[in-house]
Amino acid sequence: MNVLNPLSLVLNQNCLIEASAGTGKTYTITTLYLRAILGLIDPERELSPIEIQKILVVTFTDAATKELKDRIRDKLIEAQHYLISSQSSEKTKADPNLIAVISLYQLKCQQQYDMASEAASLRAYTQLQQAIVLIDEASIFTIHGYCQRCLNQFAFETQSDFDKEMDLDSKPTTDKALYDFWRREVLTLTSIEFGLFSENWATPEALYNNISNVLGKRILINPTLDEEGYQSQLATLIGLTEKIRTLWNDCNFSDIILSSGMIAKRKAVTRLASLEPFLAGDIAYPEFADKDRWSVWGQEVFGKQSNYKKGHPCLEHEIIALIEQLIALDESFCGSAFKGYWLTHAKNSIERLASQSNSQQQTITPDDLLTSLANALENDEQHALVNVIRNSYPLAFIDEFQDTDPVQYQIFSTIYKTYFEPEREAGESAANMILIGDPKQAIS
């Protein structure tokens, strides 16, 4: 890792600037932006100015975009004031880095155009004035604003639909999809499956709270379990549970435990009452108290001598081996695997139902903007879309990069990845991105 020098940092290659709050992050962006306007892309190469509309700056709130635009305008005006001052007898105090940028620009003009200092200053002033006049057209966006611009500006390449209206509040559509999913998929569950589902999510709101952060995002929920694996394990669980219930009732295993000499305070004794509704067939799966599971009646309990009164041997019974199988399945399937399967299924179903609703209503949500651009880039086999975006925004500053989610990062990495020719003509800027942020401040 190198210490940042905003004067020497090369702007025609991808890089990461690690900067936390209070370390001059915005100051760095405005300094690099000034360099790009003046064409100081690589201090070792000739001047190659970039038009203000072609310098992309992406941040994550509307307030941040306004602040950045104001700060960039101020930086450009400050540079103009210094240029005027440097040519007069009244010198004004200026930022040392700004002075260094102007000095380097003047040197490059002398080397490249055999231009005197006064003429170079006038040339710089003119370039800055053109940028200031066009500052309201500067490509400074939120991530959603950027995606919307790309979808509209490159509608042919992205195959976007101009007729769709922006729906800034997607919650009603999501809620409708959630309740449709609950009615179609959850209320039709039976037996053990419904019991396990209710144990994890008793209401639609409880389910939504578990998946709200991943809806509309390309995030893989772990652990994953495919449909065949899920149905196989569910069938095994149902069959094994029913076998244990039948055997328990046939041999009256509760009475066997009570007469085994096991100490009365042990859970294997005190929790027997909680099994009664299950053993009576009133419910498909036991409703365990607290954190109890089938392990209360496992081999580890029945095979431990200290759980019995003096003189009583450890209980041995064929049902214990079956319970051990159920304990293993309960741990591997009824916990994270069951939850992962249903969270994935709910996410996919709710997204599909919401998408269908949006299509019918001809609306698009902010999250749809991201996924639409990501999908268009993913299907861009001939790189037509990537090329046109790179040509339109050859330099991109991605502020607060630590808060990019997988979809957002996929968009930028696809556009600015390195499969394009590494060598370019002298003076031609490579399309690249500069990530700026603090990984330690990432939103979890």
C-alpha positions in Angstrom: 0.0 0.0 0.0 1.4 3.4 -1.0 0.8 6.8 0.7 -1.5 8.9 -1.5 -0.1 11.8 -3.4 -2.9 13.5 -5.3 -0.3 15.2 -7.6 1.4 12.0 -8.9 -1.5 9.5 -8.8 -2.0 8.1 -12.3 -5.6 8.6 -13.4 -5.6 6.2 -16.4 -5.5 3.0 -14.4 -7.8 1.4 -11.9 -6.9 2.1 -8.3 -8.2 2.2 -4.7 -7.8 5.2 -2.4 -8.4 4.2 1.2 -9.7 7.3 3.0 -11.8 7.6 6.1 -13.9 10.5 7.2 -11.9 13.6 8.2 -8.9 12.6 6.1 -9.6 15.0 3.2 -11.5 12.6 1.0 -13.5 15.2 -0.8 -10.5 17.4 -1.1 -8.7 14.6 -2.8 -11.6 14.0 -5.2 -11.7 17.7 -6.2 -8.0 17.9 -6.7 -8.0 14.8 -9.0 -11.0 16.2 -10.8 -9.1 19.5 -11.4 -6.2 17.5 -12.8 -8.6 15.6 -15.2 -10.2 18.8 -16.4 -6.7 20.2 -17.2 -5.5 17.0 -18.8 -3.0 15.9 -16.2 -4.0 12.3 -16.4 -0.5 11.0 -16.1 2.2 13.4 -15.0 4.7 11.6 -17.1 2.7 11.9 -20.3 1.3 14.6 -22.5 -1.8 16.6 -21.6 -5.1 14.8 -22.3 -8.0 16.8 -20.9 -11.4 15.1 -20.3 -14.6 17.0 -20.9 -16.6 17.6 -17.7 -19.5 15.5 -18.9 -17.2 12.5 -19.4 -15.8 12.5 -15.8 -18.2 10.3 -13.8 -18.5 10.7 -10.0 -20.8 8.3 -8.2 -21.7 8.6 -4.5 -24.6 7.2 -2.5 -26.9 10.1 -1.4 -28.5 13.1 -3.1 -26.9 15.3 -0.4 -23.5 14.0 -1.2 -23.9 14.6 -4.9 -24.9 18.2 -4.3 -21.9 18.7 -1.9 -19.5 17.2 -4.4 -20.8 19.3 -7.2 -20.4 22.5 -5.1 -17.0 21.5 -3.9 -15.8 20.8 -7.4 -17.2 24.1 -8.6 -15.4 25.9 -5.8 -12.1 24.1 -6.6 -12.3 25.2 -10.3 -13.1 28.8 -9.3 -10.3 28.7 -6.8 -7.9 27.6 -9.6 -9.1 30.5 -11.8 -8.5 33.0 -9.0 -5.0 31.7 -8.5 -4.3 32.0 -12.3 -5.4 35.6 -12.3 -3.4 36.3 -9.1 -0.3 34.7 -10.5 -0.3 37.1 -13.4 -0.7 40.2 -11.2 1.4 42.0 -8.7 -1.0 41.1 -5.9 -0.4 37.5 -5.0 -3.1 35.6 -3.1 -2.6 32.7 -0.8 -3.6 29.4 -2.4 -3.6 25.7 -1.7 -0.1 24.3 -2.2 -1.4 21.3 -4.2 -3.5 23.6 -6.4 -0.4 25.7 -7.1 1.6 22.5 -7.9 -1.2 21.3 -10.3 -1.1 24.7 -12.1 2.7 24.7 -12.2 2.8 21.2 -13.7 0.2 22.2 -16.3 2.3 25.2 -17.3 5.3 23.0 -17.6 3.4 20.5 -19.8 2.2 23.3 -22.0 5.7 24.6 -22.5 7.0 21.1 -23.3 4.1 20.1 -25.5 3.2 23.3 -27.2 6.2 25.5 -26.6 3.8 27.9 -24.8 4.9 30.7 -22.4 3.6 30.8 -18.8 1.2 33.6 -19.5 -0.3 31.8 -22.5 -0.5 28.5 -20.6 -2.4 30.3 -17.8 -4.8 31.8 -20.2 -5.4 28.3 -21.8 -6.0 26.8 -18.3 -8.4 29.6 -17.4 -10.4 29.0 -20.5 -10.6 25.3 -19.9 -11.7 25.9 -16.3 -14.3 28.5 -17.4 -15.8 26.0 -19.9 -16.1 23.4 -17.1 -17.6 25.9 -14.7 -20.3 26.9 -17.3 -21.1 23.3 -17.8 -21.0 22.3 -14.1 -24.7 21.6 -13.9 -24.2 19.0 -16.7 -21.4 17.3 -14.8 -21.9 13.6 -14.5 -22.2 13.5 -10.7 -24.9 10.9 -9.7 -26.1 8.7 -7.0 -25.8 5.0 -7.9 -29.4 4.9 -8.9 -29.2 8.1 -10.8 -26.2 6.7 -12.7 -28.1 3.5 -13.6 -31.1 5.5 -14.8 -28.9 7.7 -16.9 -27.3 4.7 -18.6 -30.6 3.0 -19.2 -32.0 6.1 -20.8 -28.9 7.3 -22.6 -28.1 3.9 -24.0 -31.6 2.6 -24.4 -30.8 0.8 -27.6 -27.9 -1.2 -26.1 -29.8 -1.9 -22.8 -33.1 -2.5 -24.5 -34.8 -0.3 -22.0 -38.5 0.5 -22.0 -39.2 4.3 -22.1 -42.8 3.9 -21.1 -42.1 2.8 -17.5 -42.7 5.3 -14.7 -40.4 5.5 -11.7 -41.9 4.1 -8.5 -39.9 5.5 -5.6 -41.9 3.6 -3.0 -41.7 0.0 -3.8 -42.9 -1.2 -0.4 -46.6 -1.5 -1.3 -45.7 -3.7 -4.3 -43.3 -5.8 -2.2 -45.9 -6.2 0.6 -48.4 -7.4 -1.9 -45.9 -9.9 -3.3 -45.0 -11.0 0.3 -48.7 -11.7 1.2 -49.3 -13.4 -2.1 -46.3 -15.7 -1.4 -47.5 -16.4 2.1 -51.0 -17.3 0.9 -49.8 -19.5 -2.0 -46.7 -21.1 -0.6 -46.9 -21.0 3.3 -50.6 -21.5 4.2 -50.7 -24.6 1.9 -47.9 -26.3 3.9 -48.9 -29.3 6.0 -47.6 -31.6 8.7 -44.0 -31.1 9.8 -43.1 -28.6 7.1 -45.7 -26.1 8.4 -44.5 -26.6 11.9 -40.9 -26.0 11.1 -41.8 -22.9 9.0 -43.9 -21.5 11.8 -41.1 -22.1 14.2 -38.9 -19.8 12.1 -41.4 -17.3 10.9 -44.8 -17.0 12.6 -46.0 -14.1 10.5 -45.3 -12.6 7.0 -43.7 -9.6 8.8 -41.2 -11.9 10.5 -40.2 -13.4 7.2 -39.9 -10.0 5.6 -37.6 -8.9 8.4 -35.2 -11.7 7.5 -35.1 -11.0 3.7 -35.7 -7.3 3.4 -32.0 -6.5 3.1 -31.5 -9.0 0.2 -34.6 -8.4 -1.9 -33.7 -7.0 -5.3 -30.0 -7.8 -4.8 -27.9 -10.5 -6.3 -27.0 -12.1 -3.0 -26.7 -15.8 -2.5 -28.2 -17.0 0.7 -26.2 -19.7 2.5 -26.5 -22.5 3.1 -28.1 -23.4 -0.2 -30.3 -26.5 -0.7 -31.7 -27.5 -4.1 -35.3 -28.7 -4.5 -34.4 -32.3 -4.8 -32.2 -32.3 -1.7 -34.8 -30.4 0.3 -37.6 -32.8 -0.7 -35.4 -35.8 0.0 -34.4 -34.7 3.5 -38.0 -33.6 4.3 -39.3 -37.0 3.4 -36.7 -38.7 5.5 -37.5 -36.4 8.4 -41.3 -37.1 8.1 -40.7 -40.9 7.9 -38.3 -41.0 10.8 -40.5 -38.8 13.0 -43.5 -41.0 12.4 -41.6 -44.1 13.1 -40.4 -42.8 16.4 -43.9 -41.7 17.4 -45.3 -45.1 16.6 -42.6 -47.0 18.4 -42.7 -44.6 21.4 -46.4 -45.2 21.8 -46.3 -48.9 21.2 -43.7 -49.5 23.9 -44.9 -46.7 26.1 -41.3 -45.3 26.2 -42.4 -42.5 28.6 -43.1 -45.1 31.3 -39.9 -46.9 30.5 -38.0 -43.6 31.1 -39.9 -42.9 34.4 -39.1 -46.4 35.7 -35.5 -46.5 34.6 -34.2 -44.8 37.7 -33.3 -41.6 35.9 -33.0 -38.6 38.3 -36.3 -36.8 38.3 -34.7 -33.4 37.7 -33.2 -34.4 34.4 -34.7 -32.9 31.2 -35.4 -36.3 29.8 -38.0 -36.6 32.6 -39.2 -33.1 33.1 -39.7 -32.5 29.4 -41.8 -35.5 28.7 -45.0 -33.5 29.1 -44.0 -31.3 26.2 -44.0 -34.4 23.9 -47.6 -35.4 24.8 -49.3 -33.3 22.0 -46.9 -34.9 19.5 -47.3 -38.4 20.8 -51.1 -38.0 20.8 -51.0 -37.0 17.1 -52.3 -33.5 17.7 -49.2 -31.9 16.1 -46.8 -33.2 13.5 -43.6 -32.2 15.2 -42.8 -31.5 18.9 -42.9 -27.8 20.0 -39.8 -27.8 22.0 -39.4 -25.5 25.0 -36.5 -23.0 25.1 -33.6 -24.5 23.2 -34.6 -28.1 23.7 -34.4 -30.5 20.8 -34.4 -34.3 20.4 -31.0 -34.4 22.0 -32.8 -34.3 25.4 -33.6 -38.0 24.7 -30.4 -38.9 22.9 -27.7 -41.5 23.6 -25.5 -38.9 25.4 -28.2 -38.5 28.0 -29.4 -42.1 28.4 -25.8 -43.5 28.3 -24.5 -41.2 31.1 -24.5 -43.0 34.4 -24.6 -39.8 36.5 -28.1 -39.2 35.2 -29.4 -42.2 37.2 -30.0 -43.0 40.8 -27.4 -45.2 42.5 -27.7 -48.8 41.5 -29.6 -48.2 38.3 -27.9 -49.2 34.9 -28.0 -46.9 31.9 -31.2 -47.3 29.8 -30.8 -49.2 26.6 -33.6 -49.3 24.0 -33.9 -49.6 20.2 -35.7 -46.3 20.0 -32.6 -44.4 21.2 -30.8 -45.3 18.0 -33.7 -43.9 15.9 -33.7 -40.7 18.0 -29.9 -40.4 17.3 -30.7 -40.4 13.6 -33.3 -37.8 14.1 -30.9 -35.6 16.2 -28.5 -35.6 13.3 -31.2 -34.8 10.8 -32.7 -32.2 13.1 -29.3 -30.4 13.3 -28.4 -30.7 9.6 -31.8 -30.0 8.0 -34.2 -28.4 10.5 -31.9 -25.6 11.3 -29.8 -23.6 8.8 -30.6 -25.8 5.8 -34.3 -25.5 6.1 -34.1 -21.8 6.8 -31.7 -21.2 3.9 -34.0 -23.1 1.5 -37.1 -21.1 2.4 -35.3 -17.7 2.5 -34.0 -18.3 -1.0 -37.4 -19.6 -2.2 -39.2 -16.6 -0.6 -36.7 -14.1 -2.0 -37.0 -15.5 -5.5 -40.8 -15.8 -5.4 -41.4 -12.3 -3.9 -39.0 -10.7 -6.5 -40.8 -12.6 -9.3 -44.3 -11.6 -8.1 -43.2 -8.0 -7.6 -41.6 -7.9 -11.0 -44.8 -9.2 -12.6 -46.8 -6.5 -10.8 -44.4 -3.8 -11.9 -44.6 -5.0 -15.5 -48.4 -4.9 -15.4 -48.4 -1.4 -14.0 -45.5 -0.2 -16.2 -43.4 0.9 -13.3 -39.8 0.5 -12.3 -38.2 0.8 -8.8 -34.8 2.1 -7.8 -33.6 -1.5 -7.2 -34.9 -2.4 -10.7 -32.6 0.3 -12.2 -29.6 -1.6 -10.8 -30.6 -5.0 -11.8 -31.7 -3.9 -15.2 -28.3 -2.4 -16.0 -26.5 -5.3 -14.4 -28.5 -7.7 -16.5 -27.9 -5.7 -19.7 -24.1 -5.7 -19.0 -24.2 -9.5 -18.3 -25.9 -10.1 -21.6 -23.6 -7.8 -23.5 -21.7 -10.5 -25.3 -20.2 -8.2 -28.0 -19.3 -5.5 -25.4 -21.3 -2.9 -27.3 -22.9 -1.6 -24.1 -19.6 -1.7 -22.2 -17.8 0.2 -25.0 -20.4 3.0 -25.3 -20.3 3.5 -21.5 -16.6 3.5 -21.4 -16.4 6.0 -24.2 -18.9 8.2 -22.5 -17.3 8.0 -19.1 -13.6 7.2 -19.5 -12.8 8.3 -15.9 -15.0 7.3 -13.0 -14.6 8.2 -9.3 -16.6 5.8 -7.1 -17.0 7.5 -3.7 -17.9 5.5 -0.6 -17.1 2.4 -2.5 -17.2 0.4 0.8 -21.0 0.6 0.7 -21.4 -0.9 -2.8 -23.4 -4.1 -2.7 -22.6 -7.1 -5.1 -24.9 -5.8 -7.8 -23.4 -2.3 -7.7 -19.8 -3.6 -7.7 -20.6 -6.0 -10.6 -21.8 -3.0 -12.7 -18.6 -1.0 -12.2 -16.2 -4.0 -12.4 -17.9 -5.1 -15.7 -17.6 -1.7 -17.3 -14.0 -1.0 -16.1 -12.5 -4.5 -16.1 -9.2 -5.2 -17.8 -10.0 -7.4 -20.8 -9.7 -4.4 -23.1 -6.4 -3.6 -24.8 -3.8 -2.6 -22.1 -1.8 -0.5 -24.5 -3.3 2.7 -25.9 -2.2 5.5 -28.2 -0.1 8.2 -26.6 -2.3 10.8 -24.9 -5.4 8.7 -25.0 -7.0 8.1 -21.6 -7.9 4.6 -20.7 -11.3 4.0 -19.3 -10.9 3.2 -15.6 -12.4 3.7 -12.2 -10.9 5.1 -9.0 -12.5 3.7 -5.9 -12.5 6.0 -2.8 -13.6 5.0 0.7 -12.9 3.4 4.0 -13.4 -0.4 4.2 -13.6 -0.1 8.0 -16.8 2.0 7.7 -18.6 -0.5 5.4 -22.3 -1.0 6.0 -22.8 -4.6 7.2 
